[in-house]
Amino acid sequence: MSLKFSRRTFLKASGAVTAGVAAATTVPKKFLSWAEETGQKDMKQIPTFCELCFWNCGLVAKVENGKVVKVDGNPLSLRGRGRLCGRGNAALGALYDTDRLKFPLINIGKRGEPVWKRATWDEALGVIAGKMKGIKEKYGAESMALIYHGTGAAFWKHLMHAYGSTLSAAPSFAQCRGPRDIGFVLTFGSDVGSPEYYDFSKSKYIVLFGSHLGENAHNSQVQDIMNGLAEGAKLTVVDPRLSNIASKADHWLPIKPATDLALILAWIRIIIEEGLYDKEYVAKYATGFDELRAAVQKYTPQWAEEETSIASDVIVRVAREMGEFAPNICIGAGRFSAWYGDDTQRSRAIAILNALLGTWGREGGYFFPTGAKVPEYPGLPAYPEHVEVAKLDEVYPFALLPTTTSIKQASITGQPRPVKAWFVYGSNLMKTMPDKEETIKAIQNLDLMVAIDTMPMDIINYADVVLPECTYMERYDNINLGKFKGASEIALRQPTIEPLWESKPSWWITKELGNKLGLAEFFPWKDGEEYLAKRCQAGNIDFAQLKRDGVIISKGGSPYITAESQPEFGTPSGKIELYSKQLAENGFDPVPQFTRHKTPPAGYFRLLFGRAPLHTFSRTTNNFMLTDLQKENSLWINAKKGRELGLKNGDYVSLINHDGVIASGRIKVKLTQRLRDDAVYMNHGFGVHAKGMGRANGMGIADDDLITKAAIDPIMGGTALRGNFVKIVKGA
Ligand code: SF4
């Protein structure tokens, strides 16, 4: 098997235009004059960007006498446009949380039953460096893995490369958006970006599948969809739950869980058979139309009604509306897409539907983004040559990025090669990976486990050494590059105050550890500021302007297809692949096909989970500014079904899953008509089991405790997180 597109192509996505760096607007003077207006001479305003979720909105911190007293949105930021969401406004709650990790810790007990010894940085890093040297000698550098989330991970990836390992994986690939990205890459030769390239504000019609925008408060994207709806866009939301965004829809389709693919295939068939597709666009840019048409013949609206429980006349009506408004229509690709194990194919079906309606590169559909580049630090030595090692993900032919799935398996079995050490950076794995017992088994097999975090999350308990990183408000970090419609953004993270307690930024920790490993030549910078300044200088980017404004925006080219701006598709054929030869060659369906999934046994419900607007999973569940607003999750149950079970609002219950696993803790019942009667729903991230998290510990139930089965997407290694069933146990 050979991939026709490279990992590099995938990472580049489809930026049709790469901008140079041009002069940018500066922060309006009025915005930065607050100190003068209030007469507070020692007031400083320092722009940086938020890390309370990956959207990374620009913010301006107001600092008085060395303390951050307020944050506001940076009006220049394309990710936030001067606004912060509820979580972003709670920056002080993250910064001044007295439960933070304050000192390096060494575990002198067992993994899972830690006994902590406070250590100096020198001692902690010395222990890690000693272990790393031994592991490299015995098993090779590639037996060391990094599992990461967040902006600071760039320094850890650099350290890993310098040490000799390329094994770095983010749960956000296998456990979240990987299936979506691969589905689109296989179809368009490009993923959909992050922030996504949705042109919602210009859409005339929007379709969302299980994507609860607004509850997932992706700042500028929420603004865009609300602008689009205000301008009259129609909205269809497919979701077993009446989410907040579904409550604003023209059509809410409360689909039977695990049947979305059936609905999409029926829509594809109707759009083809009724001639609603964009014939000129498909003829010019796509390949495999005849094969697609033949492959979807069996997916009639009547068949889809049986599978999905959505009436066939509604299925037909929505398909016709899509055809009517095409190509100014955006069928959202979603984000968290690791649902049922056939998720790459479901995402591919969404991509095909978009292709038929000609939405890619069209106003109101998917725009072509503008990107920017900042050079690497000049003069760094080349990374060590990597010996040919068995690829962990060979079994998943389209895993274009390493998966945590394979790292975990290799840590347990030693196959196809051993993984003996983990760095876990900013990722609470007990709340991100399915089958907690298996994760613990993998960790117990390691020779070294290091956790780097700001808070004493659940994962800390399994570490040998804990390194306290300072928060995003106290550090320089990697430069953040954003691709947007007609503009690119270069964003700077800079400290607003000095690191509290003995916490340190990742640029410092990795440099010190690199020195102890004999890798000093890879870390020549004096400090984080010099590292960034030199990179900017190499790219002719005004670092002083970046420090002053927080972002530099550069204008780009046309976001849409025009006679002069034609799309490039990074697929093997150079066209949109409605039929995928690559998939066929690897034994997969070249056109997505529907396979029925298991339904809950009698007495059980399908377990669904999602985001809370005021929390970013377990990352914020201890934030005192947010726990005041929501301190625990609740269990949504269909009101009629709940009453039949003798439940009422506010009761506390516990949950047991199909494997007999009981979630620890209890959860409050919320009876609602906003959910089908075959599923229950809860916010993800609660049910923290970490004593050090004073406010979060034991509040609510963790869906993760109940996810003991996760089908693996054979195409790219994603783990399906919506295939678990639970029973309600009263009287908790
Ligand atoms: Fe921060 Fe909210 Fe923006 Fe996320 S969406 S980066 S939490 S302000």
Residues whose N, C-alpha, C, O or C-beta is under 5 A from the ligand:
A	BS01	SF4	C50 L52 C53 F54 W55 N56 C57 L84 C85 R87 G88 A217 H218 N219
